[in-house]
Amino acid sequence: MIIIQYTVLSLFFFMEICALAAFSFWGFHIDQGRITKILFGIGTPLLIAIFWGTFISPKATFPVTVPVRIVLQFIIFALAAAALYFSDKSLLAFIFGVVVLIEMILMYSVVDNPNSN
């Protein structure tokens, strides 16, 4: 069971990195000037990473309850999928959204379930 838990945790971390990449991709592909693209391409994932580390991560500065954490994670992942969609990557956005939903179900049923040990 421990192998499954570590696999789910690793995939969840990979999905976090993919979300940051999606925000960066969106930022660099908006229809604005070069400075704006750089600002959004670097600034958006940086702000999301700071928010994640402050409230959502396992060692968060201001940890939130599990239900709030789930909602915040879902919002961030949904925004990442929307960023892909608005970057004309609708198929990738759909695939990312489906994988995130499956991964979140696994995360909170296999890893955070106290009866799973």
N, C-alpha and C positions, 0 to 999 in steps of 0.2 A: 504493500500500500504506500510505503514511503517513496518508492520510485514514481508512482503515479502523481503523488503530491508535488514532488520536485519538478516533474515534467509540466504539470499544470502551472506551477509558479514560474517556471522558465518561459513558457509560452505567454503567460500574462505579461511578463517583463518585456518580451519581444513585441507584444501588442502596444505597450506603452511607447516603445521606441518608434514603432510604425506610426503611431498617432503624432508624435513630434515631427516625424518626417513628412507626414501629410500636411501639417500646418506650415512647415517650411516650404514644401512644394507649392502650396496655395499662395503663400506670400510672394514667392519669386515669380509666379505666373499671373498676378493680377495685372489689369490693364492700366497701369500708372507709370510714372517715371522711374528711372533707375534708383534714385534715392529711396523712394517709397517702397519699391520692391525689396531692396536690401533691408529697410527698416522692418517691414512685415515678415520677410523671409527669415530673419534672425530673431526679431523681437517677439513674434507670436509664440514660437516654440519655447523661447526663453521664459516668457511670462507663464506659459502653461506648466513648464517644468518647476518653476518656483512655486506656483499654486499647488501642484501635486506634492512637492516636498513639504510644503507647509501644512497641508491639511489631510492628504490621502495616504502618503507613504507609510510603511510600517514604523518608521522612526520619525514621524511627523512632529513638528514643533508644537502644533495645536491639533492633536488627534481628534477626530470626530467619531461618533458612534457608527456601528456597522451599517445601519440603514442609510444614514446620511452619506457615508463613504460610497455605498453602492450607487446612490443617486448621482453623486458628484462624478464618479467614474463613468457612469452611463452618459452623463451630459458631455463630458470631455470626449469620449469615444464617438458619440453622435456628432459632435461638432467636427471631429476629425474626418468622419465619413462625409459630412456636408462639405468640408473643405475640398475633399477629393472630387465630389460631385460637381462643385462649382469650378473646378479646374479642368472640366471636361473629361473626367475619368470616372464616368458613372458605373461602369462594370466593376472597376476596382473598388469604388465606394460601396457597392452592394456586397461584394465579396468580403471586404473588411468588416462591414456591419454584421454580416452573418457569422463570421469567425469570432468577432467580439462577443456577440450574444452567446454563442456556444461556450466560449472561454469563460465568460462571467458566470454562466450556470455551473460549469465545472468548478470554478474557483470557489464559489460559495456553497457548493454541495459536497465537494471532496476535500478541499483544503481547510475551510473555516468551519466545517461541521465537527462539533466536539465528539460525536458518536462514530466518527470515521476511523478512529484508532483502533 
